[in-house]
């Protein structure tokens, strides 16, 4: 289905009708604190909103994900709009320009934790259903809107959702500034543990201080050649945390543990990365010091009580020529009346889980990446309205996004 002038007019009119209600829901969502594993209140809010808006079906799965369904007329691809309902911790609230959970709207901008990552985008996805209904339009394929849990801890919600819901396509609500995204690097947390022999600091010669091995390792790590990808560029590695088994400054430590945040390109496997880091660590050892290297999994527990160990986050690249990318770009170009850039996220998302399940995935959402995880978390109301228009158009046309049936 293409976007005729009449369809564009109907969508624009329906968006204008529902924009204020969408903003109100986004504001209520920001005011609902929902840290990973503590999303129950937000899940209740989302389910109630979907039911009030008249979705064909609404349910909560075993992980606590909330899913709403708009049934299609038949014969088209199924599309999933996916946004997470958890967010990172707010930190020191005195550092925020506005209280993090007040949901303040000032000069056309919604401020607060989760505004950009991603409760604004969630609202713009949830309201695509009443917009389509108000416009008298229904896609050929089924359209699902999913609010998922525990994205900030490795994507357990989406990984679980994929076990029971296998749509053809997915649109992620991670910040894109109203552009399109078709991939990102993965993330692997690696711990490098140097173990020596602890002694009184007045007689360091009696011990084996792991600081020196760690120092040599960091210097070597800085110049380690990184894997390159034609789309995503190079992998990166960033030393982040250092912990020790000591709290006294007059004792040399016995154990130092270094955390490495490794952002890997899709063809770089976790086992290969661990092997490279282990080789580097062993080459950095000093007498009496040993090294252990491991990829760290994340233990998670959903608010429903479901538990798991989350593996590293996987990166992905959806080819630029894929029907989903081409159809989405064409649709947004038509509805916005300008070409929409297509690129990649800097950070990791749940897209790796979706792609691993065979679900072709893109990203489209309001807000800028630079506001995520900061005290300036925000989304403009105008971008929310534009995102609602874009989502409604995508929901209408993507079910026909296949070879020979592009909008």
NUMIKE-331722 format. One record per residue (C-alpha): x negated, y, z; residue in one letter. Coordinates in steps of 0.05 Angstrom, whole numbers, padded with zeros to 5 digits, always signed. Last residue first. Layout:
N
XYZA ...
# end
This chain:
407
-00103+00027-00020X -00145-00034-00036X -00110-00096-00061X -00159-00126-00112X -00204-00157-00059X -00172-00148+00008X -00146-00091+00050X -00070-00099+00045X -00061-00106+00120X -00106-00045+00124X -00054+00003+00096X -00002+00016+00149X -00045+00006+00210X -00098+00050+00178X -00048+00106+00166X -00023+00102+00238X -00095+00102+00264X -00114+00162+00222X -00054+00204+00245X -00067+00185+00318X -00141+00201+00309X -00122+00270+00281X -00078+00283+00342X -00133+00260+00390X -00183+00303+00352X -00139+00364+00362X -00134+00347+00436X -00210+00349+00443X -00243+00293+00481X -00286+00297+00544X -00339+00265+00589X -00384+00323+00611X -00409+00286+00672X -00440+00235+00624X -00426+00162+00606X -00399+00181+00538X -00404+00255+00519X -00460+00245+00467X -00419+00193+00428X -00369+00246+00405X -00294+00241+00412X -00239+00211+00368X -00238+00140+00342X -00253+00094+00284X -00297+00032+00288X -00300-00027+00241X -00294-00102+00251X -00284-00164+00208X -00258-00218+00255X -00295-00284+00248X -00301-00297+00323X -00374-00275+00321X -00350-00210+00289X -00303-00197+00347X -00355-00212+00400X -00406-00168+00365X -00355-00112+00359X -00348-00107+00435X -00394-00046+00433X -00468-00029+00434X -00496+00042+00430X -00523+00083+00372X -00461+00069+00331X -00468+00062+00256X -00447+00100+00194X -00391+00116+00146X -00375+00189+00132X -00302+00208+00116X -00290+00242+00049X -00237+00296+00053X -00162+00300+00048X -00151+00275+00119X -00098+00224+00098X -00131+00207+00032X -00202+00202+00058X -00177+00162+00117X -00145+00112+00071X -00203+00106+00024X -00254+00098+00080X -00210+00045+00113X -00201+00007+00048X -00276+00007+00032X -00296-00014+00101X -00244-00069+00104X -00258-00094+00033X -00332-00104+00051X -00378-00063+00005X -00411-00027+00062X -00429-00094+00093X -00407-00105+00166X -00469-00102+00209X -00472-00133+00277X -00505-00130+00345X -00494-00181+00400X -00489-00165+00474X -00531-00212+00516X -00494-00270+00550X -00438-00259+00601X -00433-00307+00659X -00360-00320+00674X -00303-00311+00724X -00227-00303+00719X -00197-00276+00783X -00142-00233+00751X -00182-00170+00766X -00236-00199+00722X -00300-00228+00750X -00367-00219+00716X -00437-00249+00725X -00483-00216+00674X -00537-00257+00641X -00610-00236+00647X -00661-00256+00594X -00722-00284+00628X -00796-00271+00638X -00841-00299+00693X -00912-00274+00706X -00970-00296+00749X -01022-00256+00788X -01084-00284+00823X -01133-00252+00774X -01100-00200+00728X -01046-00216+00678X -01033-00173+00616X -01038-00228+00564X -00985-00267+00602X -00938-00208+00599X -00947-00199+00524X -00934-00272+00510X -00873-00271+00555X -00846-00209+00520X -00852-00244+00452X -00819-00308+00478X -00762-00268+00509X -00750-00234+00442X -00749-00300+00404X -00700-00329+00453X -00654-00268+00447X -00650-00274+00371X -00669-00217+00324X -00627-00222+00261X -00576-00171+00286X -00623-00115+00306X -00642-00113+00380X -00635-00060+00434X -00680-00083+00491X -00668-00053+00560X -00726-00078+00601X -00723-00088+00677X -00789-00095+00715X -00796-00139+00777X -00856-00132+00823X -00872-00186+00873X -00924-00192+00928X -00928-00119+00943X -00988-00084+00975X -00970-00063+01046X -00981+00006+01076X -00922+00037+01039X -00872-00009+01072X -00808-00028+01035X -00836-00089+00999X -00806-00142+00952X -00810-00093+00894X -00763-00065+00842X -00778-00029+00778X -00720-00004+00734X -00717+00022+00663X -00770+00001+00612X -00741+00017+00544X -00745-00028+00483X -00723-00009+00413X -00703-00048+00351X -00716-00010+00287X -00669+00017+00235X -00596-00002+00234X -00584-00009+00159X -00650-00035+00130X -00668-00070+00195X -00737-00067+00228X -00766-00111+00282X -00812-00075+00332X -00888-00074+00336X -00910-00068+00410X -00947-00002+00422X -00912+00018+00486X -00908-00054+00509X -00984-00057+00514X -00986+00002+00562X -00929-00027+00601X -00962-00095+00608X -01028-00065+00631X -00991-00026+00686X -00952-00088+00707X -01016-00129+00713X -01046-00073+00755X -00985-00067+00800X -00985-00142+00814X -01036-00134+00871X -01073-00198+00886X -01095-00197+00958X -01157-00198+01001X -01190-00143+00962X -01133-00096+00982X -01158-00092+01054X -01127-00029+01084X -01063-00042+01044X -01047-00103+01087X -01036-00161+01040X -00986-00188+00989X -01007-00240+00938X -00986-00234+00865X -00920-00246+00827X -00903-00206+00765X -00829-00212+00745X -00807-00188+00676X -00731-00181+00672X -00698-00175+00604X -00630-00142+00590X -00611-00154+00518X -00569-00105+00477X -00546-00112+00405X -00554-00061+00350X -00494-00028+00317X -00442-00038+00262X -00392-00011+00213X -00373+00057+00239X -00323+00106+00209X -00318+00180+00225X -00266+00214+00270X -00321+00234+00319X -00339+00160+00324X -00325+00144+00398X -00307+00071+00411X -00235+00054+00393X -00251-00009+00354X -00211-00027+00292X -00205-00102+00281X -00189-00146+00220X -00163-00215+00205X -00134-00226+00274X -00155-00284+00318X -00120-00278+00385X -00128-00335+00434X -00203-00346+00442X -00217-00276+00416X -00183-00246+00478X -00234-00279+00522X -00293-00247+00486X -00254-00181+00485X -00244-00181+00560X -00315-00205+00576X -00346-00148+00537X -00415-00145+00569X -00403-00109+00634X -00376-00042+00607X -00325-00080+00564X -00296-00109+00628X -00223-00106+00609X -00186-00099+00543X -00129-00055+00519X -00105-00088+00456X -00060-00060+00402X -00037-00113+00352X -00010-00102+00282X +00023-00158+00243X +00017-00152+00167X +00062-00121+00115X +00061-00053+00150X +00124-00018+00174X +00145+00053+00158X +00207+00092+00179X +00165+00152+00200X +00191+00148+00271X +00173+00074+00271X +00103+00087+00246X +00092+00141+00298X +00122+00097+00353X +00069+00044+00337X +00010+00090+00327X +00020+00114+00399X -00022+00059+00431X -00081+00073+00385X -00087+00147+00400X -00077+00133+00474X -00134+00083+00472X -00179+00133+00436X -00169+00183+00493X -00181+00128+00543X -00248+00109+00513X -00302+00127+00529X -00287+00198+00509X -00237+00214+00565X -00264+00157+00608X -00285+00200+00666X -00253+00268+00659X -00239+00327+00613X -00184+00336+00561X -00200+00394+00514X -00153+00446+00483X -00180+00505+00523X -00176+00467+00589X -00140+00402+00603X -00159+00372+00670X -00150+00297+00679X -00163+00302+00753X -00204+00238+00756X -00275+00266+00745X -00263+00331+00782X -00281+00387+00733X -00351+00414+00717X -00378+00349+00746X -00440+00348+00789X -00399+00349+00854X -00368+00282+00834X -00435+00246+00845X -00431+00183+00803X -00369+00172+00760X -00377+00097+00753X -00371+00069+00682X -00304+00056+00649X -00251+00002+00642X -00191+00003+00595X -00226-00020+00532X -00200-00004+00463X -00180-00052+00407X -00134-00041+00347X -00123-00110+00317X -00101-00120+00245X -00066-00180+00213X -00071-00186+00138X -00007-00180+00096X +00047-00227+00072X +00102-00210+00121X +00144-00150+00144X +00096-00137+00201X +00109-00147+00274X +00084-00092+00321X +00050-00127+00379X +00023-00103+00446X -00035-00134+00484X -00059-00120+00555X -00123-00155+00576X -00122-00184+00646X -00169-00242+00634X -00111-00292+00633X -00072-00252+00582X -00023-00194+00593X +00037-00188+00547X +00076-00140+00504X +00123-00158+00446X +00160-00119+00392X +00133-00054+00420X +00189-00009+00445X +00153+00053+00470X +00174+00039+00541X +00144-00031+00536X +00078-00003+00511X +00077+00050+00566X +00092-00001+00620X +00037-00047+00595X -00013+00010+00595X +00003+00034+00666X +00001-00037+00692X -00067-00048+00659X -00093+00017+00688X -00072-00005+00758X -00104-00074+00747X -00170-00047+00720X -00215-00061+00780X -00262-00113+00750X -00299-00058+00713X -00279+00009+00742X -00209+00033+00730X -00192+00101+00761X -00124+00123+00735X -00127+00199+00724X -00159+00188+00656X -00099+00144+00637X -00049+00196+00660X -00083+00248+00615X -00084+00200+00556X -00010+00187+00567X +00005+00261+00568X -00036+00270+00504X +00005+00216+00470X +00071+00247+00493X +00048+00314+00464X +00029+00282+00397X +00094+00244+00387X +00136+00290+00342X +00075+00321+00308X +00050+00250+00292X +00118+00233+00262X +00116+00294+00216X +00045+00278+00193X +00064+00206+00179X +00125+00225+00139X +00086+00276+00098X +00030+00227+00084X +00082+00176+00062X +00115+00226+00015X +00048+00246-00015X +00034+00173-00030X -00013+00134+00014X -00028+00068-00020X +00000+00000+00000X 
# end
